Amino acid sequence: MATLTNEQIEAKKQQLKQLAVEAEKLKNELIEAGAWPLDEDDLDKVDGGFPRTSPVLPPL
């Protein structure tokens, strides 16, 4: 397991928050375009058809 400094941890938390904002903007654009929610069959094709095994992160 990698050891991070407090500064690195805070930088990663900030980066995660920024990415969450960007993801929300992308989702809103898809909603406006009528392309949300995404079709599960399409998602299976994108990720190779494997079931999701990683947990969903809680909101920040």
Distance bins in CASP14 RR format, pairs under 12 A and 6 or more apart:
PFRMAT RR
TARGET T0000
AUTHOR 0000-0000-0000
RMODE 2
METHOD distances of the structure
MODEL  1
2 8 0 0 0 0 1 0 0 0 0 0 0
2 9 0 0 0 0 0 1 0 0 0 0 0
2 12 0 0 0 0 0 1 0 0 0 0 0
3 9 0 0 0 0 0 1 0 0 0 0 0
4 10 0 0 0 0 1 0 0 0 0 0 0
4 11 0 0 0 0 1 0 0 0 0 0 0
4 12 1 0 0 1 0 0 0 0 0 0 0
4 13 0 0 0 0 0 1 0 0 0 0 0
5 11 0 0 0 0 1 0 0 0 0 0 0
5 12 0 0 0 0 0 1 0 0 0 0 0
6 12 0 0 0 0 0 1 0 0 0 0 0
6 13 0 0 0 0 0 1 0 0 0 0 0
7 13 0 0 0 0 0 1 0 0 0 0 0
7 14 0 0 0 0 0 1 0 0 0 0 0
8 14 0 0 0 0 0 1 0 0 0 0 0
8 15 0 0 0 0 0 1 0 0 0 0 0
9 15 0 0 0 0 0 1 0 0 0 0 0
9 16 0 0 0 0 0 1 0 0 0 0 0
10 16 0 0 0 0 0 1 0 0 0 0 0
10 17 0 0 0 0 0 1 0 0 0 0 0
11 17 0 0 0 0 0 1 0 0 0 0 0
11 18 0 0 0 0 0 1 0 0 0 0 0
12 18 0 0 0 0 0 1 0 0 0 0 0
12 19 0 0 0 0 0 1 0 0 0 0 0
12 60 0 0 0 0 0 1 0 0 0 0 0
13 19 0 0 0 0 0 1 0 0 0 0 0
13 20 0 0 0 0 0 1 0 0 0 0 0
13 57 0 0 0 0 0 1 0 0 0 0 0
13 60 1 0 0 1 0 0 0 0 0 0 0
14 20 0 0 0 0 0 1 0 0 0 0 0
14 21 0 0 0 0 0 1 0 0 0 0 0
14 60 0 0 0 0 0 1 0 0 0 0 0
15 21 0 0 0 0 0 1 0 0 0 0 0
15 22 0 0 0 0 0 1 0 0 0 0 0
15 60 0 0 0 0 0 1 0 0 0 0 0
16 22 0 0 0 0 0 1 0 0 0 0 0
16 23 0 0 0 0 0 1 0 0 0 0 0
16 57 0 0 0 0 1 0 0 0 0 0 0
16 58 0 0 0 0 0 1 0 0 0 0 0
16 59 0 0 0 0 0 1 0 0 0 0 0
16 60 1 0 0 1 0 0 0 0 0 0 0
17 23 0 0 0 0 0 1 0 0 0 0 0
17 24 0 0 0 0 0 1 0 0 0 0 0
17 57 0 0 0 0 0 1 0 0 0 0 0
17 59 0 0 0 0 0 1 0 0 0 0 0
17 60 1 0 1 0 0 0 0 0 0 0 0
18 24 0 0 0 0 0 1 0 0 0 0 0
18 25 0 0 0 0 0 1 0 0 0 0 0
18 60 0 0 0 0 0 1 0 0 0 0 0
19 25 0 0 0 0 0 1 0 0 0 0 0
19 26 0 0 0 0 0 1 0 0 0 0 0
19 57 0 0 0 0 0 1 0 0 0 0 0
19 60 0 0 0 0 1 0 0 0 0 0 0
20 26 0 0 0 0 0 1 0 0 0 0 0
20 27 0 0 0 0 0 1 0 0 0 0 0
20 57 0 0 0 0 1 0 0 0 0 0 0
20 58 0 0 0 0 0 1 0 0 0 0 0
20 59 1 0 0 1 0 0 0 0 0 0 0
20 60 1 0 1 0 0 0 0 0 0 0 0
21 27 0 0 0 0 0 1 0 0 0 0 0
21 28 0 0 0 0 0 1 0 0 0 0 0
21 59 0 0 0 0 0 1 0 0 0 0 0
21 60 0 0 0 0 1 0 0 0 0 0 0
22 28 0 0 0 0 0 1 0 0 0 0 0
22 29 0 0 0 0 0 1 0 0 0 0 0
23 29 0 0 0 0 0 1 0 0 0 0 0
23 30 0 0 0 0 0 1 0 0 0 0 0
23 57 0 0 0 0 0 1 0 0 0 0 0
23 59 0 0 0 0 0 1 0 0 0 0 0
23 60 0 0 0 0 0 1 0 0 0 0 0
24 30 0 0 0 0 0 1 0 0 0 0 0
24 31 0 0 0 0 0 1 0 0 0 0 0
24 36 0 0 0 0 0 1 0 0 0 0 0
24 59 0 0 0 0 0 1 0 0 0 0 0
24 60 0 0 0 0 0 1 0 0 0 0 0
25 31 0 0 0 0 0 1 0 0 0 0 0
25 32 0 0 0 0 0 1 0 0 0 0 0
26 32 0 0 0 0 0 1 0 0 0 0 0
26 33 0 0 0 0 0 1 0 0 0 0 0
26 35 0 0 0 0 0 1 0 0 0 0 0
26 36 0 0 0 0 1 0 0 0 0 0 0
26 38 0 0 0 0 0 1 0 0 0 0 0
27 33 0 0 0 0 0 1 0 0 0 0 0
27 34 0 0 0 0 0 1 0 0 0 0 0
27 35 0 0 0 0 1 0 0 0 0 0 0
27 36 1 0 0 1 0 0 0 0 0 0 0
27 37 0 0 0 0 1 0 0 0 0 0 0
27 38 0 0 0 0 1 0 0 0 0 0 0
28 34 0 0 0 0 0 1 0 0 0 0 0
28 35 0 0 0 0 0 1 0 0 0 0 0
28 36 0 0 0 0 1 0 0 0 0 0 0
29 35 0 0 0 0 1 0 0 0 0 0 0
29 36 0 0 0 0 1 0 0 0 0 0 0
30 36 1 0 1 0 0 0 0 0 0 0 0
30 37 0 0 0 0 1 0 0 0 0 0 0
30 38 1 0 0 1 0 0 0 0 0 0 0
30 39 0 0 0 0 0 1 0 0 0 0 0
30 42 0 0 0 0 0 1 0 0 0 0 0
31 37 0 0 0 0 1 0 0 0 0 0 0
31 38 0 0 0 0 0 1 0 0 0 0 0
35 42 0 0 0 0 1 0 0 0 0 0 0
36 42 0 0 0 0 0 1 0 0 0 0 0
36 43 0 0 0 0 0 1 0 0 0 0 0
37 43 0 0 0 0 1 0 0 0 0 0 0
38 44 0 0 0 0 0 1 0 0 0 0 0
38 45 0 0 0 0 0 1 0 0 0 0 0
38 46 0 0 0 0 1 0 0 0 0 0 0
38 47 0 0 0 0 0 1 0 0 0 0 0
39 45 0 0 0 0 1 0 0 0 0 0 0
39 46 0 0 0 0 0 1 0 0 0 0 0
40 46 0 0 0 0 0 1 0 0 0 0 0
40 47 0 0 0 0 0 1 0 0 0 0 0
40 49 0 0 0 0 0 1 0 0 0 0 0
40 51 0 0 0 0 0 1 0 0 0 0 0
40 52 0 0 0 0 0 1 0 0 0 0 0
41 47 0 0 0 0 0 1 0 0 0 0 0
41 48 0 0 0 0 0 1 0 0 0 0 0
41 49 0 0 0 0 1 0 0 0 0 0 0
42 48 0 0 0 0 0 1 0 0 0 0 0
42 49 0 0 0 0 0 1 0 0 0 0 0
43 49 0 0 0 0 1 0 0 0 0 0 0
43 50 0 0 0 0 0 1 0 0 0 0 0
43 51 0 0 0 0 0 1 0 0 0 0 0
43 52 0 0 0 0 1 0 0 0 0 0 0
44 50 0 0 0 0 1 0 0 0 0 0 0
44 51 0 0 0 0 1 0 0 0 0 0 0
44 52 0 0 0 0 1 0 0 0 0 0 0
46 52 0 0 0 0 0 1 0 0 0 0 0
47 53 0 0 0 0 0 1 0 0 0 0 0
47 54 0 0 0 0 0 1 0 0 0 0 0
END
